[in-house]
Amino acid sequence: MEKAPSTRQLKVARELQKDLAEIIRSKGMASFGGAMVTVSEVRVSPDLSVAKVYVSIFPSDRQESVMETLRQNLRSYRGELGRIVAKQFRIVPELVLQLDTSLDYAEHIEELLKK
């Protein structure tokens, strides 16, 4: 069973989520082919060295191409993040992208309930 995250992990995750969302927003929708990208959650490892970044992409038919664009630019995002949080964190966590499919799942359940 996974241990609940510490208060520090939660605070770091919230800060990273806010800053990453701003970095991605600043790139504009055009850089993602008109898709809307949202950083829905960030989970940080207990040693704060790895951050799993969950992104939600709308419309869902662009998920593959947008995830590829995000992965290609991950190093520059981490660099920008490092400049923003340099005074707050000793190390900038390694970023791992995950696709947040909870919206698709909710949509699927809604469709099933309509039948």
C-alpha positions as CSV (number, residue, x, y, z in Angstrom):
1,M,0.0,0.0,0.0
2,E,1.3,3.4,-1.0
3,K,2.0,5.9,1.9
4,A,0.1,9.1,1.9
5,P,2.2,12.1,0.6
6,S,3.7,14.4,3.2
7,T,2.7,18.0,3.6
8,R,6.0,19.0,2.0
9,Q,5.3,16.8,-1.0
10,L,1.9,18.3,-1.4
11,K,3.2,21.9,-1.2
12,V,5.9,21.2,-3.7
13,A,3.4,19.4,-6.0
14,R,1.0,22.4,-5.8
15,E,3.8,24.9,-6.6
16,L,5.1,22.7,-9.6
17,Q,1.5,22.4,-10.9
18,K,1.0,26.1,-10.8
19,D,4.3,26.9,-12.4
20,L,4.1,24.2,-15.1
21,A,0.6,25.3,-16.0
22,E,1.8,28.8,-16.5
23,I,4.8,27.7,-18.6
24,I,2.6,25.6,-20.9
25,R,-0.1,28.3,-21.1
26,S,2.6,30.8,-22.1
27,K,3.4,28.7,-25.2
28,G,-0.2,29.2,-26.5
29,M,-2.7,26.8,-28.0
30,A,-1.2,27.3,-31.4
31,S,2.0,25.4,-30.4
32,F,-0.3,22.4,-29.6
33,G,-2.3,22.5,-32.8
34,G,-5.2,24.4,-31.2
35,A,-5.6,21.8,-28.4
36,M,-6.2,22.9,-24.8
37,V,-3.6,21.5,-22.4
38,T,-4.2,21.5,-18.6
39,V,-1.9,20.4,-15.9
40,S,-4.5,18.5,-13.9
41,E,-2.2,17.1,-11.1
42,V,1.4,16.7,-10.1
43,R,2.6,14.0,-7.7
44,V,6.1,14.2,-6.3
45,S,8.2,11.3,-5.0
46,P,9.1,11.3,-1.3
47,D,12.7,12.5,-2.0
48,L,11.3,15.3,-4.3
49,S,13.5,14.1,-7.1
50,V,10.7,13.0,-9.5
51,A,7.5,14.7,-10.4
52,K,4.7,12.9,-12.3
53,V,2.9,15.5,-14.3
54,Y,-0.7,14.6,-15.3
55,V,-1.9,16.5,-18.3
56,S,-5.4,16.7,-19.7
57,I,-5.8,17.4,-23.4
58,F,-8.9,18.6,-25.1
59,P,-10.1,17.6,-27.7
60,S,-9.0,14.0,-27.0
61,D,-8.4,13.2,-30.7
62,R,-5.3,15.4,-30.5
63,Q,-3.8,13.6,-27.4
64,E,-1.1,11.7,-29.3
65,S,0.4,14.7,-31.2
66,V,0.2,17.0,-28.2
67,M,1.8,14.4,-25.9
68,E,4.6,14.1,-28.4
69,T,5.1,17.9,-28.6
70,L,5.1,18.0,-24.8
71,R,7.7,15.2,-24.5
72,Q,9.9,16.9,-27.1
73,N,9.9,20.1,-25.1
74,L,10.2,18.6,-21.6
75,R,13.8,19.6,-21.1
76,S,13.1,23.2,-21.9
77,Y,10.0,23.2,-19.6
78,R,12.2,21.8,-16.8
79,G,14.8,24.5,-17.5
80,E,12.2,27.3,-17.3
81,L,10.8,25.6,-14.2
82,G,14.3,25.7,-12.7
83,R,14.6,29.4,-13.2
84,I,11.2,30.0,-11.6
85,V,11.8,27.8,-8.5
86,A,15.5,28.2,-8.1
87,K,15.2,30.1,-4.8
88,Q,12.6,27.7,-3.4
89,F,14.0,24.2,-4.2
90,R,17.5,22.7,-4.0
91,I,16.9,20.5,-7.0
92,V,14.4,20.7,-9.8
93,P,12.6,17.3,-10.0
94,E,12.8,15.1,-13.1
95,L,9.5,15.5,-15.0
96,V,7.6,12.5,-16.1
97,L,4.5,13.2,-18.3
98,Q,1.3,11.1,-17.9
99,L,-1.9,11.5,-19.8
100,D,-4.8,12.2,-17.5
101,T,-7.7,10.2,-19.0
102,S,-10.2,11.0,-16.2
103,L,-12.2,13.3,-18.5
104,D,-12.5,10.6,-21.2
105,Y,-13.5,8.1,-18.5
106,A,-16.2,10.4,-17.2
107,E,-17.4,11.1,-20.7
108,H,-17.6,7.3,-21.4
109,I,-19.6,6.7,-18.2
110,E,-22.0,9.5,-19.1
111,E,-22.5,7.9,-22.6
112,L,-23.2,4.5,-20.9
113,L,-25.7,6.0,-18.5
114,K,-27.6,7.7,-21.4
115,K,-28.4,4.3,-23.0
